[in-house]
């Protein structure tokens, strides 16, 4: 990388880059490796401390010894593995080729501006996936239909609540309640042969699988603080899902699944 940028410009970019990876669902070790790789390509050293809500970074210019410390709050983003892949490839491109920070920043902006799938496509695919989980656990076609409808309505409600910045935990409780109370129609009216399976699997689309996996990876790779914060947050979300399901079972008088 041709280093003509100031240490402030490099620090701002690396913090933006790091929070984008974090928000998209990357585990901590990948973020650290990619940021350090880009920094070294520009003649800098970078040291990061990553938390659930913010990232702190100290950057040092090797030739002059000048240092700068910055901190940036992590912006909430939807999981996006394509962004993680593209940003990781960008770090290698910066390391392997002599390109300026302005070019890297331009490529970064292009990656971040890639349009996501339509929310309606995502809504339909999530409903299909959750209905497939129902089938996987032995549900019949009526149970799958109930799960599909419940997931469709609940995920739409979740999208709308997230758009208006509702509390994350309230969103999970509400989505779990909506999905389960719709699917519970099978239990109340004895629809099909496996209504209990439909009710039990109606909330699986909310399980925070990526945060749970990332938390274990972080802990195993030595980022214990980041891993524990992710694990605690994921555990709270699972509790919220349980609360939503509990509300449904209490209101409708369902004693067991």
Protein Blocks (a to p, Z undefined) as FASTA:
>chain_A
ZZfbdfklmmmmmmmmmmmmmmnopafklmmmmmmmmmmmnopacdddddfkbccddddd
fklopacddddddddddddfklmmmmmmmmmmmmmpccdfklmmmmmmmmmmpccddfkl
mmmmmmmmmmmmmmmnopafklmmmmmmmmmmmmmmmmmmmmnopafklmmmmmmmmmmm
mmmmmmmnogajblmlmmmmmmmmmpcfklmmmmmmmmmnopamlmmmmmmmmmmmmmmm
mmmmmmmmmmnopabZZ
